[in-house]
Amino acid sequence: MPEPETAEVGQLHRPLLLRLASRNAAALLMRNTMLSCLIFALNLLLLRVLVEELSITALPAAALAFVAANSFQYVFARSWVFRGTERDFGAGYAYFLANAGIGFATTMILYAAMLAFTSIHYLIARVIVSVFAGLATFLLNATLNFRRI
């Protein structure tokens, strides 16, 4: 897989839709998707253990699992998905946490709605919600944090 490029200052002035339709964005999304799938598997495993083994209700368990799994994701996202970013490690982590907070809020709101208004199994609901929250978080990190798109 070719190495995604850091967005040049001139590229950042191009319309966002053109930047999102680039090969660079596709390569970043592919890497991010692979990493996110692994992190999400960890998240689901933690969620299952918290609910089934520790008898924590689904919504608080989802919050705990989300925070734990996403703590691992920053290091791997910085070193592999968005490799070569010029953002300082500490500042990047702060942005990542802010973006994760937005993803967390999106996840919890949509997950609570799925649990309240559908009969979908809690793990299936969590998978469905993750697609929307994951794409939003990717876009925030790729454009605002690591500035790779």
Backbone as CSV, one residue per row, in Angstrom:
resi,resn,N_x,N_y,N_z,CA_x,CA_y,CA_z,C_x,C_y,C_z
1,MET,0.853,-1.171,0.000,0.000,0.000,0.000,0.898,1.232,0.000
2,PRO,0.668,2.173,-0.904,1.511,3.366,-0.947,1.343,4.192,0.324
3,GLU,2.413,4.864,0.672,2.407,5.715,1.862,1.522,6.931,1.627
4,PRO,0.490,7.144,2.474,-0.322,8.359,2.338,0.541,9.584,2.584
5,GLU,0.194,10.649,1.939,0.978,11.878,2.041,0.377,12.819,3.059
6,THR,1.259,13.649,3.627,0.766,14.720,4.476,0.190,15.788,3.565
7,ALA,-0.962,16.292,3.917,-1.592,17.325,3.091,-0.720,18.564,3.062
8,GLU,-0.419,19.018,1.889,0.349,20.241,1.736,-0.544,21.439,2.027
9,VAL,0.069,22.544,2.406,-0.705,23.737,2.718,-1.610,24.101,1.554
10,GLY,-1.120,24.017,0.342,-1.936,24.327,-0.825,-3.112,23.383,-0.988
11,GLN,-2.905,22.111,-0.647,-3.984,21.134,-0.750,-5.087,21.411,0.261
12,LEU,-4.718,21.957,1.405,-5.707,22.219,2.443,-6.686,23.306,2.036
13,HIS,-6.350,24.076,0.991,-7.255,25.105,0.516,-8.198,24.571,-0.555
14,ARG,-7.951,23.346,-1.036,-8.866,22.709,-1.972,-10.148,22.362,-1.231
15,PRO,-11.257,22.305,-1.912,-12.513,21.924,-1.246,-12.389,20.553,-0.578
16,LEU,-13.012,20.415,0.573,-12.926,19.178,1.351,-13.384,17.971,0.541
17,LEU,-14.435,18.114,-0.234,-14.922,16.969,-1.015,-13.875,16.471,-2.003
18,LEU,-13.103,17.375,-2.603,-12.031,16.946,-3.515,-10.929,16.230,-2.758
19,ARG,-10.598,16.721,-1.575,-9.567,16.058,-0.766,-10.039,14.689,-0.303
20,LEU,-11.332,14.566,0.029,-11.872,13.285,0.478,-11.941,12.268,-0.654
21,ALA,-12.044,12.725,-1.874,-12.132,11.833,-3.032,-10.760,11.445,-3.576
22,SER,-9.698,11.756,-2.859,-8.339,11.482,-3.345,-7.869,10.066,-2.993
23,ARG,-6.835,9.622,-3.673,-6.206,8.336,-3.354,-5.602,8.371,-1.958
24,ASN,-5.067,9.523,-1.582,-4.501,9.682,-0.247,-5.564,9.411,0.816
25,ALA,-6.735,9.988,0.647,-7.816,9.777,1.614,-8.229,8.309,1.643
26,ALA,-8.276,7.666,0.482,-8.644,6.255,0.425,-7.621,5.387,1.159
27,ALA,-6.333,5.687,0.979,-5.285,4.924,1.670,-5.381,5.115,3.184
28,LEU,-5.604,6.342,3.610,-5.751,6.605,5.044,-6.980,5.901,5.603
29,LEU,-8.084,5.957,4.873,-9.303,5.303,5.327,-9.112,3.793,5.418
30,MET,-8.387,3.216,4.469,-8.134,1.772,4.497,-7.333,1.399,5.741
31,ARG,-6.274,2.130,6.004,-5.471,1.856,7.202,-6.289,2.065,8.468
32,ASN,-7.024,3.167,8.489,-7.833,3.472,9.660,-8.889,2.392,9.889
33,THR,-9.476,1.898,8.823,-10.492,0.854,8.940,-9.901,-0.429,9.503
34,MET,-8.715,-0.802,9.030,-8.066,-2.003,9.560,-7.780,-1.849,11.053
35,LEU,-7.201,-0.729,11.434,-6.920,-0.488,12.843,-8.205,-0.430,13.653
36,SER,-9.182,0.274,13.139,-10.444,0.417,13.866,-11.137,-0.921,14.067
37,CYS,-11.038,-1.809,13.092,-11.635,-3.144,13.252,-10.977,-3.906,14.402
38,LEU,-9.664,-3.834,14.485,-8.961,-4.499,15.594,-9.330,-3.869,16.935
39,ILE,-9.339,-2.557,16.983,-9.684,-1.863,18.223,-11.142,-2.130,18.579
40,PHE,-12.006,-2.170,17.575,-13.409,-2.434,17.830,-13.620,-3.856,18.351
41,ALA,-12.856,-4.813,17.830,-12.944,-6.186,18.345,-12.568,-6.210,19.827
42,LEU,-11.529,-5.481,20.176,-11.155,-5.359,21.585,-12.293,-4.720,22.379
43,ASN,-12.884,-3.677,21.816,-14.003,-2.987,22.456,-15.158,-3.964,22.709
44,LEU,-15.529,-4.752,21.705,-16.630,-5.702,21.864,-16.297,-6.795,22.873
45,LEU,-15.058,-7.254,22.868,-14.652,-8.258,23.844,-14.773,-7.695,25.262
46,LEU,-14.287,-6.487,25.445,-14.412,-5.851,26.752,-15.877,-5.654,27.131
47,LEU,-16.695,-5.234,26.166,-18.123,-5.038,26.417,-18.779,-6.347,26.849
48,ARG,-18.477,-7.421,26.158,-19.047,-8.724,26.506,-18.639,-9.148,27.910
49,VAL,-17.360,-8.998,28.237,-16.883,-9.374,29.578,-17.565,-8.533,30.651
50,LEU,-17.660,-7.240,30.415,-18.293,-6.361,31.399,-19.765,-6.709,31.618
51,VAL,-20.487,-7.016,30.525,-21.914,-7.321,30.632,-22.145,-8.751,31.124
52,GLU,-21.518,-9.713,30.469,-21.802,-11.122,30.745,-21.095,-11.653,31.997
53,GLU,-19.879,-11.223,32.223,-19.106,-11.769,33.342,-19.178,-10.907,34.598
54,LEU,-19.226,-9.589,34.420,-19.213,-8.686,35.569,-20.585,-8.085,35.873
55,SER,-21.586,-8.449,35.073,-22.980,-8.028,35.280,-23.177,-6.512,35.324
56,ILE,-22.405,-5.794,34.536,-22.595,-4.351,34.404,-23.628,-4.150,33.299
57,THR,-24.563,-3.233,33.477,-25.581,-3.013,32.446,-24.927,-2.510,31.155
58,ALA,-25.624,-2.711,30.047,-25.034,-2.511,28.721,-24.536,-1.093,28.474
59,LEU,-25.277,-0.077,28.862,-24.870,1.292,28.536,-23.604,1.731,29.281
60,PRO,-23.525,1.579,30.605,-22.263,1.933,31.278,-21.101,1.037,30.835
61,ALA,-21.394,-0.228,30.556,-20.346,-1.130,30.081,-19.798,-0.667,28.738
62,ALA,-20.679,-0.181,27.866,-20.232,0.329,26.566,-19.320,1.534,26.746
63,ALA,-19.629,2.388,27.700,-18.789,3.560,27.962,-17.409,3.132,28.448
64,LEU,-17.347,2.209,29.375,-16.053,1.733,29.896,-15.224,1.063,28.808
65,ALA,-15.859,0.202,28.022,-15.145,-0.494,26.956,-14.644,0.478,25.897
66,PHE,-15.449,1.470,25.574,-15.084,2.482,24.575,-13.830,3.236,25.006
67,VAL,-13.803,3.707,26.232,-12.662,4.489,26.727,-11.401,3.629,26.764
68,ALA,-11.518,2.420,27.251,-10.350,1.543,27.343,-9.767,1.230,25.968
69,ALA,-10.600,0.839,25.023,-10.113,0.466,23.694,-9.527,1.663,22.951
70,ASN,-10.161,2.814,23.076,-9.673,3.987,22.364,-8.376,4.547,22.936
71,SER,-8.067,4.186,24.146,-6.788,4.595,24.720,-5.625,3.976,23.950
72,PHE,-5.820,2.759,23.441,-4.791,2.096,22.638,-4.712,2.668,21.225
73,GLN,-5.821,3.149,20.731,-5.897,3.520,19.326,-5.013,4.705,18.958
74,TYR,-4.839,5.661,19.849,-4.061,6.852,19.498,-2.637,6.503,19.070
75,VAL,-1.960,5.681,19.845,-0.565,5.348,19.524,-0.465,4.689,18.161
76,PHE,-1.360,3.762,17.881,-1.326,3.064,16.599,-1.774,3.970,15.450
77,ALA,-2.737,4.829,15.701,-3.178,5.758,14.652,-2.050,6.710,14.292
78,ARG,-1.372,7.221,15.284,-0.282,8.174,15.051,0.898,7.512,14.341
79,SER,1.237,6.304,14.742,2.431,5.664,14.200,2.198,4.917,12.890
80,TRP,0.959,4.568,12.572,0.724,3.808,11.353,-0.277,4.477,10.414
81,VAL,-1.456,4.813,10.884,-2.471,5.388,9.997,-2.044,6.758,9.509
82,PHE,-1.695,7.624,10.429,-1.351,9.009,10.102,0.149,9.251,10.266
83,ARG,0.931,8.247,9.929,2.384,8.306,10.053,2.935,9.546,9.351
84,GLY,3.888,10.191,10.002,4.516,11.357,9.392,3.842,12.666,9.759
85,THR,2.860,12.621,10.630,2.208,13.863,11.018,3.213,14.797,11.686
86,GLU,3.025,16.065,11.474,3.914,17.053,12.079,3.374,17.567,13.399
87,ARG,2.185,17.129,13.768,1.576,17.575,15.021,2.361,17.004,16.201
88,ASP,2.619,17.842,17.188,3.291,17.422,18.417,2.505,16.285,19.073
89,PHE,3.206,15.349,19.700,2.562,14.180,20.305,1.488,14.585,21.316
90,GLY,1.829,15.482,22.218,0.884,15.905,23.252,-0.322,16.626,22.686
91,ALA,-0.081,17.547,21.770,-1.190,18.273,21.139,-2.060,17.312,20.327
92,GLY,-1.416,16.385,19.622,-2.169,15.397,18.850,-3.033,14.526,19.738
93,TYR,-2.487,14.167,20.903,-3.263,13.351,21.836,-4.460,14.132,22.367
94,ALA,-4.257,15.416,22.647,-5.369,16.254,23.119,-6.464,16.358,22.055
95,TYR,-6.074,16.593,20.797,-7.049,16.629,19.706,-7.742,15.268,19.565
96,PHE,-6.948,14.205,19.646,-7.493,12.859,19.509,-8.537,12.595,20.591
97,LEU,-8.231,13.004,21.830,-9.185,12.821,22.921,-10.451,13.645,22.698
98,ALA,-10.281,14.871,22.197,-11.459,15.699,21.900,-12.311,15.039,20.815
99,ASN,-11.651,14.553,19.763,-12.382,13.867,18.692,-13.013,12.579,19.205
100,ALA,-12.296,11.867,20.069,-12.857,10.657,20.669,-14.072,11.002,21.522
101,GLY,-14.031,12.161,22.165,-15.187,12.602,22.941,-16.401,12.820,22.057
102,ILE,-16.184,13.397,20.892,-17.279,13.574,19.931,-17.772,12.201,19.458
103,GLY,-16.834,11.314,19.159,-17.209,9.950,18.777,-17.928,9.224,19.904
104,PHE,-17.459,9.444,21.121,-18.088,8.832,22.291,-19.529,9.318,22.443
105,ALA,-19.723,10.620,22.342,-21.076,11.179,22.471,-21.988,10.630,21.368
106,THR,-21.475,10.599,20.138,-22.246,10.050,19.020,-22.592,8.589,19.286
107,THR,-21.601,7.833,19.733,-21.799,6.412,20.024,-22.852,6.211,21.100
108,MET,-22.723,6.921,22.203,-23.631,6.702,23.325,-25.060,7.138,23.000
109,ILE,-25.210,8.251,22.310,-26.550,8.715,21.953,-27.227,7.733,20.992
110,LEU,-26.503,7.348,19.947,-27.085,6.407,18.985,-27.305,5.029,19.603
111,TYR,-26.373,4.589,20.443,-26.489,3.280,21.095,-27.683,3.264,22.049
112,ALA,-27.835,4.312,22.843,-28.974,4.406,23.755,-30.288,4.381,22.974
113,ALA,-30.325,5.088,21.850,-31.532,5.101,21.021,-31.808,3.713,20.450
114,MET,-30.775,3.040,19.990,-30.961,1.689,19.441,-31.474,0.739,20.516
115,LEU,-30.927,0.839,21.723,-31.371,-0.035,22.811,-32.803,0.283,23.228
116,ALA,-33.157,1.567,23.239,-34.479,1.987,23.707,-35.585,1.745,22.680
117,PHE,-35.277,1.915,21.409,-36.337,1.926,20.399,-36.341,0.738,19.442
118,THR,-35.398,-0.176,19.620,-35.384,-1.369,18.767,-35.218,-2.606,19.638
119,SER,-35.424,-3.747,19.049,-35.200,-5.010,19.758,-33.885,-5.649,19.318
120,ILE,-33.016,-4.856,18.711,-31.729,-5.353,18.227,-30.856,-5.733,19.417
121,HIS,-30.173,-6.861,19.332,-29.256,-7.330,20.369,-28.218,-6.241,20.640
122,TYR,-27.810,-6.102,21.890,-26.918,-5.008,22.267,-25.598,-5.013,21.499
123,LEU,-25.054,-6.184,21.174,-23.787,-6.212,20.426,-23.996,-5.811,18.961
124,ILE,-25.091,-6.245,18.355,-25.395,-5.854,16.973,-25.640,-4.348,16.898
125,ALA,-26.365,-3.826,17.880,-26.614,-2.381,17.923,-25.299,-1.619,18.014
126,ARG,-24.386,-2.133,18.804,-23.089,-1.472,18.973,-22.303,-1.476,17.662
127,VAL,-22.380,-2.542,16.904,-21.700,-2.616,15.603,-22.283,-1.580,14.641
128,ILE,-23.591,-1.502,14.574,-24.243,-0.551,13.667,-23.840,0.880,14.007
129,VAL,-23.889,1.212,15.281,-23.549,2.557,15.737,-22.089,2.890,15.427
130,SER,-21.215,1.906,15.525,-19.787,2.155,15.339,-19.444,2.651,13.938
131,VAL,-20.201,2.243,12.956,-19.926,2.680,11.574,-20.055,4.201,11.470
132,PHE,-21.126,4.743,12.015,-21.359,6.185,11.931,-20.358,6.965,12.788
133,ALA,-20.168,6.531,14.011,-19.251,7.233,14.904,-17.805,7.123,14.402
134,GLY,-17.444,5.970,13.869,-16.082,5.762,13.373,-15.744,6.639,12.184
135,LEU,-16.664,6.773,11.253,-16.426,7.641,10.098,-16.307,9.105,10.508
136,ALA,-17.144,9.527,11.433,-17.070,10.913,11.908,-15.737,11.181,12.585
137,THR,-15.298,10.260,13.414,-14.028,10.429,14.122,-12.849,10.397,13.157
138,PHE,-12.897,9.504,12.163,-11.838,9.471,11.152,-11.717,10.818,10.451
139,LEU,-12.841,11.363,10.015,-12.817,12.645,9.314,-12.243,13.753,10.195
140,LEU,-12.626,13.779,11.444,-12.100,14.797,12.361,-10.589,14.650,12.539
141,ASN,-10.127,13.428,12.742,-8.687,13.224,12.939,-7.890,13.457,11.662
142,ALA,-8.402,13.001,10.534,-7.676,13.146,9.269,-7.565,14.592,8.831
143,THR,-8.597,15.403,9.104,-8.600,16.787,8.623,-8.109,17.777,9.668
144,LEU,-8.536,17.642,10.910,-8.225,18.652,11.923,-7.028,18.294,12.804
145,ASN,-6.876,17.052,13.137,-5.805,16.674,14.051,-4.500,16.411,13.306
146,PHE,-4.467,15.340,12.553,-3.220,14.948,11.882,-3.008,15.690,10.568
147,ARG,-4.025,16.370,10.069,-3.965,17.187,8.848,-3.366,16.425,7.672
148,ARG,-3.903,15.237,7.455,-3.425,14.392,6.364,-4.340,14.444,5.160
149,ILE,-5.515,15.023,5.314,-6.439,15.193,4.173,-6.771,16.674,4.087
